[in-house]
Amino acid sequence: DEVNPPLRSLPAPLELPVKQHDSSTLGHLYRTGRAYGSFYWKGLKAAWANHKDCRPIKKKLESRQALDHLIARMTRARYQTLVREREDWSKLPRFAVLVAICGEYLPLLIPFFPSISPKTCQIPKQITDVRKSNEERRRNGIELYTRAYAKPKQVHGTTNVGPRLSQMFIGSMSNQHLFRASLVFSLHGKIWDRVGLVPPRALLERRLLARMKHLLVDDLLLRESKGGVSALSDEELRIACEERAIPLIGKPSDALRQDLNTWL
């Protein structure tokens, strides 16, 4: 599959027990806790397995002799796997400690710290809540942007410079413009919104530039892959739309595919 990363890069299905009429509440809660504990350990094992699979590829990327050959054979599936492995690996050590300490009680803490868990350990409710929260911030960011900027922002440059043009554009943005773009793409933590502070410009520039570079690569690989947007699974389609700040809550897959094709 050139488009969809392995299923192991996503959370495993969470199978929670159904409470029977003749079962006690305490027993049901115990079984539910065990189900969550099992889910988290499966997610940790999947993240570790992804790291081992990506290690040889990352070593080749460090070798200039193999770099051109590897890039020529790069697919969107492989690229997304590498990106997710890097993000998950940075969270794995401390999350593994939390799983070992809290076990089945960890779901009680996750709503307060949703960003600490690797992608392979995210429960369905957590994913839904984060998407709803990000979409609300996105709407607020677009509303603020529309009020402040009636005309599109333009910079001089040619379309063949790719990341360099993105850097020129981001460098020319005002602080308010940059902050609203960060809101739209959910690039800074909600703690900044809660305390009423704007994150440092250097932080916003770095994160926005990283997202633009990521999307430039992902767009190119998606356009050149066999099947393109049509070959994306429903969940990968939602992830792709989420990365591009395309509204997805309540939309059917057909509408999301059309929106993603329009983006490309």
C-alpha positions in Angstrom: 0.0 0.0 0.0 1.6 3.2 -1.1 -0.8 5.6 0.6 -1.9 4.1 4.0 0.7 3.5 6.7 0.5 0.1 8.5 -2.5 -0.3 10.9 0.1 -0.7 13.6 0.8 3.0 13.5 -2.8 3.6 14.7 -4.5 2.6 18.0 -5.8 -0.9 18.2 -9.5 -1.4 18.7 -10.6 -0.7 22.2 -12.9 -3.6 23.3 -14.7 -2.7 26.6 -16.9 -5.2 28.4 -20.6 -4.9 28.4 -22.2 -4.7 31.8 -24.5 -7.7 32.4 -27.7 -7.4 34.5 -26.4 -10.0 37.0 -22.9 -8.6 37.3 -21.8 -6.3 40.1 -20.8 -2.7 39.4 -17.4 -3.4 41.1 -16.7 -6.4 38.9 -17.7 -4.5 35.8 -15.4 -1.6 36.7 -12.5 -4.0 37.3 -13.0 -5.7 33.9 -13.2 -2.3 32.2 -10.0 -1.2 33.9 -8.3 -4.4 32.7 -9.5 -3.7 29.2 -7.9 -0.2 29.3 -4.7 -1.5 30.7 -4.5 -4.2 28.0 -5.2 -1.5 25.3 -2.4 0.7 26.6 0.2 -2.1 26.7 -0.8 -3.1 23.1 -0.2 0.5 22.1 3.2 0.6 23.7 4.2 -2.6 22.1 3.1 -1.3 18.7 5.0 1.9 19.1 8.1 -0.1 20.0 7.7 -2.4 17.0 7.3 0.7 14.7 10.5 2.1 16.1 12.4 -1.2 15.4 11.0 -1.3 11.8 12.0 2.4 11.2 15.5 2.1 12.6 17.1 0.6 9.4 15.4 3.2 7.2 16.6 6.0 9.5 20.1 4.7 9.3 19.9 4.7 5.5 18.7 8.3 5.6 21.9 9.2 7.4 24.0 7.7 4.6 24.4 10.1 1.6 25.1 7.1 -0.7 21.7 5.6 0.0 19.8 8.9 0.4 18.9 9.6 -3.2 17.9 5.9 -3.9 15.7 5.9 -0.7 14.0 9.2 -1.6 13.3 8.0 -5.1 11.5 5.0 -3.5 9.7 7.0 -0.8 6.0 6.4 -0.6 3.4 8.3 1.4 2.8 5.2 3.6 6.5 5.0 4.5 6.9 8.8 5.0 3.9 8.9 7.4 5.2 5.9 9.2 8.5 7.7 9.8 6.8 10.8 11.0 4.5 9.0 13.4 7.3 6.9 14.8 9.4 10.0 15.5 6.5 11.6 17.4 5.5 8.5 19.3 9.1 7.6 20.2 9.6 11.0 21.9 6.5 10.3 24.1 7.1 6.6 24.7 9.4 6.6 27.8 7.4 8.8 30.1 4.1 7.3 28.9 5.3 3.8 29.6 6.1 4.9 33.2 2.6 6.3 33.6 1.1 3.1 32.3 3.2 1.1 34.8 2.2 3.3 37.7 -1.4 4.2 36.9 -2.4 1.1 34.8 -6.2 1.0 34.4 -6.6 4.4 36.1 -4.7 6.2 33.4 -7.9 7.1 31.4 -8.9 9.4 34.3 -5.7 11.5 33.8 -5.7 11.6 29.9 -8.4 14.2 29.6 -6.2 16.7 31.5 -3.0 15.8 29.4 -4.2 14.5 26.0 -0.9 15.3 24.3 1.2 13.0 26.4 0.1 9.7 24.8 1.6 8.3 21.6 -0.8 7.9 18.7 -0.9 4.1 19.2 -2.3 4.7 22.7 -5.0 7.1 22.1 -8.5 5.9 23.0 -11.5 6.7 20.7 -13.0 9.3 23.1 -9.7 11.1 23.4 -9.3 11.3 19.6 -12.9 12.6 19.2 -12.5 15.2 22.1 -9.2 16.5 20.7 -10.7 16.9 17.2 -13.7 18.7 18.5 -11.5 21.0 20.6 -9.1 21.7 17.6 -12.1 22.4 15.3 -13.4 25.0 17.8 -10.0 26.7 18.0 -9.8 26.5 14.2 -13.1 28.3 13.8 -12.0 31.0 16.3 -8.7 31.4 14.5 -10.4 31.8 11.1 -12.9 34.3 12.6 -10.1 36.4 14.1 -8.1 36.2 10.8 -11.1 37.2 8.7 -11.7 40.3 10.9 -8.1 41.4 10.8 -7.2 40.6 7.2 -9.7 41.3 4.5 -7.2 40.7 1.7 -4.9 37.7 1.2 -1.3 38.0 2.4 1.2 37.9 -0.5 5.0 37.7 -0.8 7.2 37.9 -3.9 8.6 34.6 -5.0 8.3 31.7 -7.4 6.4 28.5 -6.8 9.4 26.2 -7.4 11.3 27.2 -4.2 8.9 25.2 -2.0 10.1 25.4 1.7 12.0 28.6 1.0 8.8 30.4 -0.1 7.1 29.1 3.0 9.9 30.6 5.1 9.7 33.9 3.3 5.9 34.0 3.9 6.1 33.1 7.6 8.9 35.5 8.2 6.8 38.4 6.7 3.7 37.6 8.9 2.8 39.9 11.8 2.7 38.5 15.3 -1.1 38.5 15.3 -1.3 36.9 11.9 1.2 34.2 13.0 -0.8 33.5 16.2 -4.1 33.1 14.3 -2.4 30.7 11.8 -1.2 28.7 14.8 -4.7 28.6 16.2 -6.1 27.3 12.8 -3.5 24.5 12.7 -3.6 23.8 16.5 0.2 24.2 16.7 0.4 25.5 20.3 -0.9 24.1 23.5 -4.2 25.2 24.9 -2.4 26.3 28.1 -1.4 29.5 26.3 -5.1 30.3 25.6 -6.1 29.6 29.2 -3.5 32.0 30.7 -4.2 34.6 28.0 -0.7 34.7 26.6 0.6 34.6 23.1 3.4 32.0 22.6 6.9 33.4 21.6 7.2 34.2 17.9 10.1 31.9 17.5 8.1 29.0 18.7 5.2 29.7 16.4 7.4 30.3 13.4 9.3 27.0 13.9 6.1 25.0 14.3 4.3 26.6 11.4 7.3 26.2 9.1 7.6 22.5 10.2 3.9 21.9 9.4 4.2 23.6 6.0 7.2 21.5 5.1 5.4 18.4 6.2 2.4 19.2 4.1 4.5 20.0 1.0 6.0 16.5 1.2 2.8 14.8 2.1 0.9 16.6 -0.7 3.5 15.6 -3.3 3.6 11.9 -2.2 -0.2 11.7 -2.1 -0.6 13.2 -5.6 2.0 10.9 -7.1 0.9 7.7 -5.3 -1.3 5.0 -6.9 -4.9 5.7 -6.1 -4.3 9.1 -4.4 -7.0 10.4 -2.1 -9.4 7.6 -3.3 -7.1 5.0 -1.8 -7.0 6.5 1.7 -8.8 4.6 4.4 -11.5 6.5 6.3 -9.3 7.0 9.3 -6.3 8.1 7.3 -8.6 10.4 5.4 -9.7 12.1 8.6 -6.0 12.4 9.8 -5.0 14.0 6.5 -7.9 16.5 6.7 -7.0 17.2 10.4 -3.4 18.0 9.5 -4.5 20.5 6.8 -7.1 22.2 9.1 -9.9 20.9 6.9 -13.2 20.8 9.0 -14.2 17.1 9.5 -16.6 16.9 12.4 -20.0 15.5 11.1 -18.9 15.3 7.5 -19.2 12.0 5.5 -16.1 10.5 3.9 -17.2 11.5 0.4 -17.3 15.2 1.4 -13.9 14.9 3.1 -12.4 13.3 0.0 -13.7 16.1 -2.1 -12.3 18.7 0.3 -8.9 17.0 0.3 -8.9 16.8 -3.5 -9.7 20.5 -3.6 -6.8 21.2 -1.2 -4.4 19.2 -3.5 
